Amino acid sequence: MAKPSPNLPCPCGSGLKYKKCCQKYHKGALPSTALLLMKSRYSAYALGLADYIM
Ligand SMILES: [Zn+2]
């Protein structure tokens, strides 16, 4: 599977690059709010990161 590109806009819609946005959550950081958790799950889904969603 292709890895998500850190320099592309994050799929969650924040307008930030993936590396500045949800990537840290997909690498194990805990989102500080429920909204961030939802966004990180959405972007994981959009990027095909099934492991994160499970
Ligand atoms: Zn994001």
N, CA, C, O and the ligand as a Tripos MOL2 file, in Angstrom:
@<TRIPOS>MOLECULE
protein
  217   215    55     0     0
PROTEIN
NO_CHARGES

@<TRIPOS>ATOM
      1 N           0.8490   -1.2020    0.0000 N.3       1 MET1
      2 CA          0.0000    0.0000    0.0000 C.3       1 MET1
      3 C           0.8820    1.2490    0.0000 C.2       1 MET1
      4 O           1.8990    1.2920    0.6920 O.2       1 MET1
      5 N           0.4980    2.2530   -0.7670 N.am      2 ALA2
      6 CA          1.2520    3.5080   -0.7870 C.3       2 ALA2
      7 C           1.0750    4.2450    0.5350 C.2       2 ALA2
      8 O          -0.0100    4.2430    1.1160 O.2       2 ALA2
      9 N           2.1400    4.8680    1.0000 N.am      3 LYS3
     10 CA          2.0300    5.6560    2.2210 C.3       3 LYS3
     11 C           1.4520    7.0260    1.8940 C.2       3 LYS3
     12 O           1.6800    7.5610    0.8090 O.2       3 LYS3
     13 N           0.7060    7.5880    2.8310 N.am      4 PRO4
     14 CA          0.1780    8.9370    2.6290 C.3       4 PRO4
     15 C           1.3220    9.9320    2.4910 C.2       4 PRO4
     16 O           2.3200    9.8400    3.2070 O.2       4 PRO4
     17 N           1.1800   10.8770    1.5780 N.am      5 SER5
     18 CA          2.2310   11.8750    1.4090 C.3       5 SER5
     19 C           2.0920   12.9820    2.4430 C.2       5 SER5
     20 O           1.0360   13.6080    2.5330 O.2       5 SER5
     21 N           3.1390   13.2370    3.2290 N.am      6 PRO6
     22 CA          3.0640   14.2480    4.3000 C.3       6 PRO6
     23 C           2.8510   15.6610    3.7840 C.2       6 PRO6
     24 O           2.4080   16.5370    4.5280 O.2       6 PRO6
     25 N           3.1640   15.8850    2.5150 N.am      7 ASN7
     26 CA          3.0840   17.2490    1.9980 C.3       7 ASN7
     27 C           1.7880   17.5430    1.2560 C.2       7 ASN7
     28 O           1.5870   18.6590    0.7760 O.2       7 ASN7
     29 N           0.9140   16.5590    1.1590 N.am      8 LEU8
     30 CA         -0.3880   16.8150    0.5560 C.3       8 LEU8
     31 C          -1.3410   17.3770    1.6050 C.2       8 LEU8
     32 O          -1.1660   17.1330    2.7990 O.2       8 LEU8
     33 N          -2.3500   18.1280    1.1650 N.am      9 PRO9
     34 CA         -3.3430   18.6320    2.1310 C.3       9 PRO9
     35 C          -4.0170   17.4770    2.8510 C.2       9 PRO9
     36 O          -4.3490   16.4610    2.2420 O.2       9 PRO9
     37 N          -4.2140   17.6400    4.1420 N.am     10 CYS10
     38 CA         -4.8330   16.5760    4.9190 C.3      10 CYS10
     39 C          -6.2710   16.3450    4.4560 C.2      10 CYS10
     40 O          -7.0130   17.3040    4.2450 O.2      10 CYS10
     41 N          -6.6660   15.0940    4.2990 N.am     11 PRO11
     42 CA         -8.0230   14.7970    3.8190 C.3      11 PRO11
     43 C          -9.1260   15.2000    4.7900 C.2      11 PRO11
     44 O         -10.2980   15.2070    4.4120 O.2      11 PRO11
     45 N          -8.7870   15.5310    6.0130 N.am     12 CYS12
     46 CA         -9.8380   15.8670    6.9770 C.3      12 CYS12
     47 C         -10.4410   17.2350    6.7200 C.2      12 CYS12
     48 O         -11.4630   17.5800    7.3130 O.2      12 CYS12
     49 N          -9.8210   18.0270    5.8380 N.am     13 GLY13
     50 CA        -10.4200   19.3010    5.4780 C.3      13 GLY13
     51 C          -9.9190   20.4780    6.2870 C.2      13 GLY13
     52 O         -10.4990   21.5620    6.2170 O.2      13 GLY13
     53 N          -8.8560   20.2920    7.0540 N.am     14 SER14
     54 CA         -8.3450   21.3680    7.8990 C.3      14 SER14
     55 C          -7.6470   22.4480    7.0840 C.2      14 SER14
     56 O          -7.5260   23.5870    7.5360 O.2      14 SER14
     57 N          -7.1860   22.0960    5.8800 N.am     15 GLY15
     58 CA         -6.4150   23.0320    5.0770 C.3      15 GLY15
     59 C          -4.9240   22.9570    5.3560 C.2      15 GLY15
     60 O          -4.1320   23.6010    4.6690 O.2      15 GLY15
     61 N          -4.5310   22.1730    6.3600 N.am     16 LEU16
     62 CA         -3.1180   21.9840    6.6740 C.3      16 LEU16
     63 C          -2.5670   20.8000    5.8950 C.2      16 LEU16
     64 O          -3.3100   19.9420    5.4180 O.2      16 LEU16
     65 N          -1.2320   20.7790    5.7770 N.am     17 LYS17
     66 CA         -0.6240   19.5940    5.1970 C.3      17 LYS17
     67 C          -0.7880   18.4170    6.1550 C.2      17 LYS17
     68 O          -0.8850   18.5770    7.3720 O.2      17 LYS17
     69 N          -0.8130   17.2470    5.5590 N.am     18 TYR18
     70 CA         -1.0170   16.0400    6.3700 C.3      18 TYR18
     71 C          -0.0060   15.9420    7.5010 C.2      18 TYR18
     72 O          -0.3550   15.5590    8.6170 O.2      18 TYR18
     73 N           1.2570   16.2890    7.2150 N.am     19 LYS19
     74 CA          2.2910   16.1570    8.2490 C.3      19 LYS19
     75 C           2.0950   17.1400    9.4000 C.2      19 LYS19
     76 O           2.5980   16.9200   10.5010 O.2      19 LYS19
     77 N           1.3560   18.2350    9.1390 N.am     20 LYS20
     78 CA          1.0880   19.2260   10.1890 C.3      20 LYS20
     79 C          -0.2500   18.9710   10.8680 C.2      20 LYS20
     80 O          -0.6360   19.6880   11.7910 O.2      20 LYS20
     81 N          -0.9460   17.9570   10.4090 N.am     21 CYS21
     82 CA         -2.3160   17.7650   10.8820 C.3      21 CYS21
     83 C          -2.4790   16.3720   11.4900 C.2      21 CYS21
     84 O          -2.0510   16.1400   12.6200 O.2      21 CYS21
     85 N          -3.0760   15.4700   10.7730 N.am     22 CYS22
     86 CA         -3.4700   14.1880   11.3600 C.3      22 CYS22
     87 C          -2.3650   13.1390   11.3820 C.2      22 CYS22
     88 O          -2.5310   12.0910   12.0070 O.2      22 CYS22
     89 N          -1.2550   13.3910   10.7220 N.am     23 GLN23
     90 CA         -0.2280   12.3410   10.6560 C.3      23 GLN23
     91 C           0.2220   11.9000   12.0440 C.2      23 GLN23
     92 O           0.4140   10.7090   12.2900 O.2      23 GLN23
     93 N           0.3890   12.8620   12.9510 N.am     24 LYS24
     94 CA          0.8710   12.5040   14.2900 C.3      24 LYS24
     95 C          -0.1100   11.5850   15.0070 C.2      24 LYS24
     96 O           0.3000   10.7360   15.7980 O.2      24 LYS24
     97 N          -1.3920   11.7440   14.7380 N.am     25 TYR25
     98 CA         -2.3740   10.8610   15.3700 C.3      25 TYR25
     99 C          -2.2930    9.4610   14.7750 C.2      25 TYR25
    100 O          -2.4560    8.4590   15.4710 O.2      25 TYR25
    101 N          -2.0390    9.4180   13.4770 N.am     26 HIS26
    102 CA         -1.9390    8.1150   12.8230 C.3      26 HIS26
    103 C          -0.6570    7.3950   13.2450 C.2      26 HIS26
    104 O          -0.5290    6.1820   13.0770 O.2      26 HIS26
    105 N           0.2820    8.1560   13.7930 N.am     27 LYS27
    106 CA          1.5210    7.5450   14.2830 C.3      27 LYS27
    107 C           1.4620    7.2390   15.7690 C.2      27 LYS27
    108 O           2.4300    6.7330   16.3380 O.2      27 LYS27
    109 N           0.3410    7.5390   16.4000 N.am     28 GLY28
    110 CA          0.1810    7.1100   17.7770 C.3      28 GLY28
    111 C          -0.1490    8.1950   18.7860 C.2      28 GLY28
    112 O          -0.4770    7.8800   19.9300 O.2      28 GLY28
    113 N          -0.0720    9.4790   18.3960 N.am     29 ALA29
    114 CA         -0.4230   10.5390   19.3420 C.3      29 ALA29
    115 C          -1.9310   10.5260   19.5920 C.2      29 ALA29
    116 O          -2.7130   10.1840   18.7060 O.2      29 ALA29
    117 N          -2.3250   10.9020   20.8030 N.am     30 LEU30
    118 CA         -3.7400   10.9240   21.1200 C.3      30 LEU30
    119 C          -4.3300   12.2960   20.8120 C.2      30 LEU30
    120 O          -3.8190   13.3090   21.2910 O.2      30 LEU30
    121 N          -5.3980   12.3410   20.0190 N.am     31 PRO31
    122 CA         -6.0680   13.6190   19.7730 C.3      31 PRO31
    123 C          -6.5950   14.1950   21.0820 C.2      31 PRO31
    124 O          -7.0880   13.4540   21.9330 O.2      31 PRO31
    125 N          -6.4930   15.5240   21.2470 N.am     32 SER32
    126 CA         -6.8630   16.1370   22.5190 C.3      32 SER32
    127 C          -8.3510   16.4160   22.6210 C.2      32 SER32
    128 O          -8.8620   16.6580   23.7150 O.2      32 SER32
    129 N          -9.0460   16.3870   21.5040 N.am     33 THR33
    130 CA        -10.4900   16.6300   21.5450 C.3      33 THR33
    131 C         -11.2170   15.5950   20.6930 C.2      33 THR33
    132 O         -10.6280   14.9490   19.8260 O.2      33 THR33
    133 N         -12.5040   15.4600   20.9620 N.am     34 ALA34
    134 CA        -13.3100   14.5130   20.1900 C.3      34 ALA34
    135 C         -13.3530   14.9140   18.7180 C.2      34 ALA34
    136 O         -13.3880   14.0650   17.8280 O.2      34 ALA34
    137 N         -13.3500   16.2340   18.4800 N.am     35 LEU35
    138 CA        -13.3850   16.6870   17.0920 C.3      35 LEU35
    139 C         -12.1240   16.2650   16.3490 C.2      35 LEU35
    140 O         -12.1900   15.8240   15.2020 O.2      35 LEU35
    141 N         -10.9820   16.4010   17.0040 N.am     36 LEU36
    142 CA         -9.7360   15.9810   16.3770 C.3      36 LEU36
    143 C          -9.7290   14.4780   16.1320 C.2      36 LEU36
    144 O          -9.2350   14.0030   15.1100 O.2      36 LEU36
    145 N         -10.2820   13.7440   17.0790 N.am     37 LEU37
    146 CA        -10.3580   12.2990   16.9140 C.3      37 LEU37
    147 C         -11.2130   11.9590   15.6960 C.2      37 LEU37
    148 O         -10.8480   11.0960   14.8990 O.2      37 LEU37
    149 N         -12.3470   12.6370   15.5550 N.am     38 MET38
    150 CA        -13.2060   12.3890   14.3970 C.3      38 MET38
    151 C         -12.4810   12.7150   13.1030 C.2      38 MET38
    152 O         -12.5470   11.9610   12.1310 O.2      38 MET38
    153 N         -11.7890   13.8480   13.1020 N.am     39 LYS39
    154 CA        -11.0750   14.2510   11.8910 C.3      39 LYS39
    155 C          -9.9720   13.2560   11.5470 C.2      39 LYS39
    156 O          -9.7830   12.8940   10.3860 O.2      39 LYS39
    157 N          -9.2500   12.8240   12.5760 N.am     40 SER40
    158 CA         -8.1460   11.9070   12.2990 C.3      40 SER40
    159 C          -8.6800   10.5700   11.7980 C.2      40 SER40
    160 O          -8.0460    9.9080   10.9750 O.2      40 SER40
    161 N          -9.8410   10.1820   12.2960 N.am     41 ARG41
    162 CA        -10.4390    8.9420   11.7970 C.3      41 ARG41
    163 C         -10.8930    9.1130   10.3570 C.2      41 ARG41
    164 O         -10.7230    8.2190    9.5280 O.2      41 ARG41
    165 N         -11.4680   10.2670   10.0720 N.am     42 TYR42
    166 CA        -11.9210   10.5020    8.7080 C.3      42 TYR42
    167 C         -10.7400   10.4890    7.7430 C.2      42 TYR42
    168 O         -10.8060    9.8670    6.6830 O.2      42 TYR42
    169 N          -9.6620   11.1750    8.1130 N.am     43 SER43
    170 CA         -8.5150   11.2250    7.2070 C.3      43 SER43
    171 C          -7.8600    9.8550    7.0910 C.2      43 SER43
    172 O          -7.3550    9.5030    6.0250 O.2      43 SER43
    173 N          -7.8600    9.0760    8.1700 N.am     44 ALA44
    174 CA         -7.3240    7.7170    8.0890 C.3      44 ALA44
    175 C          -8.1370    6.8930    7.0950 C.2      44 ALA44
    176 O          -7.5880    6.1300    6.3000 O.2      44 ALA44
    177 N          -9.4450    7.0620    7.1570 N.am     45 TYR45
    178 CA        -10.3100    6.3480    6.2280 C.3      45 TYR45
    179 C         -10.0250    6.7800    4.7920 C.2      45 TYR45
    180 O          -9.9270    5.9500    3.8880 O.2      45 TYR45
    181 N          -9.8970    8.0850    4.5980 N.am     46 ALA46
    182 CA         -9.6510    8.6150    3.2610 C.3      46 ALA46
    183 C          -8.3040    8.1590    2.7150 C.2      46 ALA46
    184 O          -8.1290    8.0320    1.5030 O.2      46 ALA46
    185 N          -7.3530    7.9130    3.6150 N.am     47 LEU47
    186 CA         -6.0170    7.5060    3.1990 C.3      47 LEU47
    187 C          -5.8510    5.9950    3.1610 C.2      47 LEU47
    188 O          -4.7950    5.4910    2.7800 O.2      47 LEU47
    189 N          -6.8870    5.2780    3.5520 N.am     48 GLY48
    190 CA         -6.8110    3.8250    3.5230 C.3      48 GLY48
    191 C          -6.0350    3.2360    4.6840 C.2      48 GLY48
    192 O          -5.5090    2.1270    4.5820 O.2      48 GLY48
    193 N          -5.9560    3.9740    5.8030 N.am     49 LEU49
    194 CA         -5.2280    3.4820    6.9820 C.3      49 LEU49
    195 C          -6.1670    2.6680    7.8600 C.2      49 LEU49
    196 O          -6.5860    3.1120    8.9290 O.2      49 LEU49
    197 N          -6.4840    1.4830    7.3950 N.am     50 ALA50
    198 CA         -7.4700    0.6700    8.0990 C.3      50 ALA50
    199 C          -7.0400    0.3580    9.5200 C.2      50 ALA50
    200 O          -7.8820    0.2520   10.4120 O.2      50 ALA50
    201 N          -5.7450    0.2090    9.7430 N.am     51 ASP51
    202 CA         -5.2560   -0.1360   11.0760 C.3      51 ASP51
    203 C          -5.6500    0.9080   12.1140 C.2      51 ASP51
    204 O          -5.9320    0.5790   13.2660 O.2      51 ASP51
    205 N          -5.6640    2.1740   11.6900 N.am     52 TYR52
    206 CA         -5.9660    3.2450   12.6400 C.3      52 TYR52
    207 C          -7.4300    3.2260   13.0570 C.2      52 TYR52
    208 O          -7.7630    3.5280   14.2030 O.2      52 TYR52
    209 N          -8.2890    2.8740   12.1300 N.am     53 ILE53
    210 CA         -9.7140    2.9340   12.3920 C.3      53 ILE53
    211 C         -10.1650    1.7620   13.2640 C.2      53 ILE53
    212 O         -11.0990    1.8920   14.0560 O.2      53 ILE53
    213 N          -9.5050    0.6370   13.1130 N.am     54 MET54
    214 CA         -9.9030   -0.5680   13.8460 C.3      54 MET54
    215 C          -9.7560   -0.3790   15.3500 C.2      54 MET54
    216 O         -10.0470   -1.2960   16.1180 O.2      54 MET54
    217 ZN         -6.1490   16.3020    9.3610 Zn       55 ZN55
@<TRIPOS>BOND
     1     1     2 1
     2     2     3 1
     3     3     4 2
     4     3     5 am
     5     5     6 1
     6     6     7 1
     7     7     8 2
     8     7     9 am
     9     9    10 1
    10    10    11 1
    11    11    12 2
    12    11    13 am
    13    13    14 1
    14    14    15 1
    15    15    16 2
    16    15    17 am
    17    17    18 1
    18    18    19 1
    19    19    20 2
    20    19    21 am
    21    21    22 1
    22    22    23 1
    23    23    24 2
    24    23    25 am
    25    25    26 1
    26    26    27 1
    27    27    28 2
    28    27    29 am
    29    29    30 1
    30    30    31 1
    31    31    32 2
    32    31    33 am
    33    33    34 1
    34    34    35 1
    35    35    36 2
    36    35    37 am
    37    37    38 1
    38    38    39 1
    39    39    40 2
    40    39    41 am
    41    41    42 1
    42    42    43 1
    43    43    44 2
    44    43    45 am
    45    45    46 1
    46    46    47 1
    47    47    48 2
    48    47    49 am
    49    49    50 1
    50    50    51 1
    51    51    52 2
    52    51    53 am
    53    53    54 1
    54    54    55 1
    55    55    56 2
    56    55    57 am
    57    57    58 1
    58    58    59 1
    59    59    60 2
    60    59    61 am
    61    61    62 1
    62    62    63 1
    63    63    64 2
    64    63    65 am
    65    65    66 1
    66    66    67 1
    67    67    68 2
    68    67    69 am
    69    69    70 1
    70    70    71 1
    71    71    72 2
    72    71    73 am
    73    73    74 1
    74    74    75 1
    75    75    76 2
    76    75    77 am
    77    77    78 1
    78    78    79 1
    79    79    80 2
    80    79    81 am
    81    81    82 1
    82    82    83 1
    83    83    84 2
    84    83    85 am
    85    85    86 1
    86    86    87 1
    87    87    88 2
    88    87    89 am
    89    89    90 1
    90    90    91 1
    91    91    92 2
    92    91    93 am
    93    93    94 1
    94    94    95 1
    95    95    96 2
    96    95    97 am
    97    97    98 1
    98    98    99 1
    99    99   100 2
   100    99   101 am
   101   101   102 1
   102   102   103 1
   103   103   104 2
   104   103   105 am
   105   105   106 1
   106   106   107 1
   107   107   108 2
   108   107   109 am
   109   109   110 1
   110   110   111 1
   111   111   112 2
   112   111   113 am
   113   113   114 1
   114   114   115 1
   115   115   116 2
   116   115   117 am
   117   117   118 1
   118   118   119 1
   119   119   120 2
   120   119   121 am
   121   121   122 1
   122   122   123 1
   123   123   124 2
   124   123   125 am
   125   125   126 1
   126   126   127 1
   127   127   128 2
   128   127   129 am
   129   129   130 1
   130   130   131 1
   131   131   132 2
   132   131   133 am
   133   133   134 1
   134   134   135 1
   135   135   136 2
   136   135   137 am
   137   137   138 1
   138   138   139 1
   139   139   140 2
   140   139   141 am
   141   141   142 1
   142   142   143 1
   143   143   144 2
   144   143   145 am
   145   145   146 1
   146   146   147 1
   147   147   148 2
   148   147   149 am
   149   149   150 1
   150   150   151 1
   151   151   152 2
   152   151   153 am
   153   153   154 1
   154   154   155 1
   155   155   156 2
   156   155   157 am
   157   157   158 1
   158   158   159 1
   159   159   160 2
   160   159   161 am
   161   161   162 1
   162   162   163 1
   163   163   164 2
   164   163   165 am
   165   165   166 1
   166   166   167 1
   167   167   168 2
   168   167   169 am
   169   169   170 1
   170   170   171 1
   171   171   172 2
   172   171   173 am
   173   173   174 1
   174   174   175 1
   175   175   176 2
   176   175   177 am
   177   177   178 1
   178   178   179 1
   179   179   180 2
   180   179   181 am
   181   181   182 1
   182   182   183 1
   183   183   184 2
   184   183   185 am
   185   185   186 1
   186   186   187 1
   187   187   188 2
   188   187   189 am
   189   189   190 1
   190   190   191 1
   191   191   192 2
   192   191   193 am
   193   193   194 1
   194   194   195 1
   195   195   196 2
   196   195   197 am
   197   197   198 1
   198   198   199 1
   199   199   200 2
   200   199   201 am
   201   201   202 1
   202   202   203 1
   203   203   204 2
   204   203   205 am
   205   205   206 1
   206   206   207 1
   207   207   208 2
   208   207   209 am
   209   209   210 1
   210   210   211 1
   211   211   212 2
   212   211   213 am
   213   213   214 1
   214   214   215 1
   215   215   216 2
@<TRIPOS>SUBSTRUCTURE
     1 MET1         2 RESIDUE 1 A MET
     2 ALA2         6 RESIDUE 1 A ALA
     3 LYS3        10 RESIDUE 1 A LYS
     4 PRO4        14 RESIDUE 1 A PRO
     5 SER5        18 RESIDUE 1 A SER
     6 PRO6        22 RESIDUE 1 A PRO
     7 ASN7        26 RESIDUE 1 A ASN
     8 LEU8        30 RESIDUE 1 A LEU
     9 PRO9        34 RESIDUE 1 A PRO
    10 CYS10       38 RESIDUE 1 A CYS
    11 PRO11       42 RESIDUE 1 A PRO
    12 CYS12       46 RESIDUE 1 A CYS
    13 GLY13       50 RESIDUE 1 A GLY
    14 SER14       54 RESIDUE 1 A SER
    15 GLY15       58 RESIDUE 1 A GLY
    16 LEU16       62 RESIDUE 1 A LEU
    17 LYS17       66 RESIDUE 1 A LYS
    18 TYR18       70 RESIDUE 1 A TYR
    19 LYS19       74 RESIDUE 1 A LYS
    20 LYS20       78 RESIDUE 1 A LYS
    21 CYS21       82 RESIDUE 1 A CYS
    22 CYS22       86 RESIDUE 1 A CYS
    23 GLN23       90 RESIDUE 1 A GLN
    24 LYS24       94 RESIDUE 1 A LYS
    25 TYR25       98 RESIDUE 1 A TYR
    26 HIS26      102 RESIDUE 1 A HIS
    27 LYS27      106 RESIDUE 1 A LYS
    28 GLY28      110 RESIDUE 1 A GLY
    29 ALA29      114 RESIDUE 1 A ALA
    30 LEU30      118 RESIDUE 1 A LEU
    31 PRO31      122 RESIDUE 1 A PRO
    32 SER32      126 RESIDUE 1 A SER
    33 THR33      130 RESIDUE 1 A THR
    34 ALA34      134 RESIDUE 1 A ALA
    35 LEU35      138 RESIDUE 1 A LEU
    36 LEU36      142 RESIDUE 1 A LEU
    37 LEU37      146 RESIDUE 1 A LEU
    38 MET38      150 RESIDUE 1 A MET
    39 LYS39      154 RESIDUE 1 A LYS
    40 SER40      158 RESIDUE 1 A SER
    41 ARG41      162 RESIDUE 1 A ARG
    42 TYR42      166 RESIDUE 1 A TYR
    43 SER43      170 RESIDUE 1 A SER
    44 ALA44      174 RESIDUE 1 A ALA
    45 TYR45      178 RESIDUE 1 A TYR
    46 ALA46      182 RESIDUE 1 A ALA
    47 LEU47      186 RESIDUE 1 A LEU
    48 GLY48      190 RESIDUE 1 A GLY
    49 LEU49      194 RESIDUE 1 A LEU
    50 ALA50      198 RESIDUE 1 A ALA
    51 ASP51      202 RESIDUE 1 A ASP
    52 TYR52      206 RESIDUE 1 A TYR
    53 ILE53      210 RESIDUE 1 A ILE
    54 MET54      214 RESIDUE 1 A MET
    55 ZN55       217 GROUP 0 **** ****
